[in-house]
Amino acid sequence: MTRRIALAFIALIVMLLVLAVVPLGLSLAQRERTSFRDTTEAVDRTIAAAAEEHLSDHRSAASMRQLLEQAERAGDCAAVFDASGQVVAATECPGRTGDDGTEDEAAGSWGDLARQVLAHPQTATRERDDRLVVAVPIGDTARPVGVAVLSRSAKTTNERIGAMWGRLALIGAGGLVAGGLVALALARWVGRPLRAVDAAALRLGEGALDVRAPGGHGPQEVRRLASTFNTMAARMEALIHGHRAVVADVSHQLRTPLTALRLRLDLLAAGADEATAAEFAAAQEEIARLSRLVDGLLAVARAETAVPRPVPVRVDHVVDERVTAWEPVARERRVSLVGRCGTGLTAYLGAGDLEQVIDNLVANALDAVGGGAAVRVEGRATRDGVLLRVVDDGPGMSAAAREAAFRRFGNPEASGSGLGLAIVHRLVTANGGTVRLEDTVGGGLTVVLELPAPPSQGPSRGLRAGS
């Protein structure tokens, strides 16, 4: 937005400068050329007036020749023609060439111009080779007695015009630079509070519920936006904290009576006969199942209310750590648990989320497979991040069960609470990843996780692990 405002303001300044400077430059250049032409014609008329005294009144030509010499010293070329088109007097002008190839411009091209003026008595001008040629009739305009021709270089005038355009260009460039600085300052003034709101929104999305946007700076619309954002953030914080408080209260209120009921059944079972003790044992199993269900519901609630703040996580280290932690359980159940992960794998996840995901998947796999089976946790790098797979060779899942597995209590084939995969799905998708279920080649279930890479890292490093 800052760039767009600055570019729009600079474009407006450029347009205003073009509309102001270009017409001014054209007007000044035209005035310079008009002044040069008028001055040249005035000098030629002065020569024509002196030549009239010689041609009409037959007086001395000294005054005329003096004016011609002055013109020659000034760098001009001049010539006086009589009524028959013959040269009466002329200055010396190096490099001029006539129509007959002689070094006499007055006798050539100027002669044509003089005869044209004699035929049509009026002032005539021509421009050739950066010089202005002016021909003025001498005497009565109805019956002129001759023609005075003056050629003056326009180099000085052109240089003044070029210098004028250079000054105007400098003025325009200075105005453009000043306008650009003003535009940049204005754009930053407008964009600074917007960037603050954007940063606050990013932090809120990462889980900082107490963040607020500063609302005392910038235009009124931006201040109103910051106020609206702060109201939304406050309501969201109140809702999430209230939900967490409810979850905590429910956890306490449910666990306490379940624990008390379990202790009472233990006491009753201690003094009961064999048949009654078996009934008490079955009741205790249902209470234990209810406790696990409560714990699963609380875990799902925490996962749904948590907003992860992603950090770089070494996937290979987490896999090795969790496989080591679950290995005694797997050994007790006579299940082979192996972790095969390329070194240096890094994903972008919330702190502790990957540990929960692997724990839930390994626990589900150990519960599903029988003795002598195998569970593998494999990881490798992909173009967009890390591909992590938890593979077992157990009984697998039907297509219908796989479709409903990520919904709470959606898997009717689940041996536990049916919440583990729902927790996994929530944690992975909240971090920008994906999770899906596939059949294992040869029988079993494979959980495939696609985890995002850190923004500045790109594809994670690592060796491709075999299946």
Secondary structure, DSSP 8 states (H G I E B T S, - for coil): -HHHHHHHHHHHHHHHHHHHHHHHHHHHHHHHHHHHHHHHHHHHHHHHHHHHHHHTS---SHHHHHHHHHHHHTT-EEEEEETTS-EEEE---TT---TTSSS-TTTTHHHHHHHHHHHS-S-EEEEETTEEEEEEEES-SSS-SEEEEEEEE-HHHHHHHHHHHHHHHHHHHHHHHHHHHHHHHHHHHHHHHHHHHHHHHHHHHTT-TT-----SSS-HHHHHHHHHHHHHHHHHHHHHHHHHHHHHHHHHHHHHHHHHHHHHHHHHHHTS-HHHHHHHHHHHHHHHHHHHHHHHHHHHHHHHH----EEEEEHHHHHHHHHHHHHHHHHHTT-EEEEEE-TT-EEEEETTHHHHHHHHHHHHHHHHS-TT-EEEEEEEE-SSEEEEEEEE-SS---HHHHHHTTSTT--TT-SS-S-HHHHHHHHHHHTT-EEEEEE-TTSSEEEEEEEE--TTT-S--------
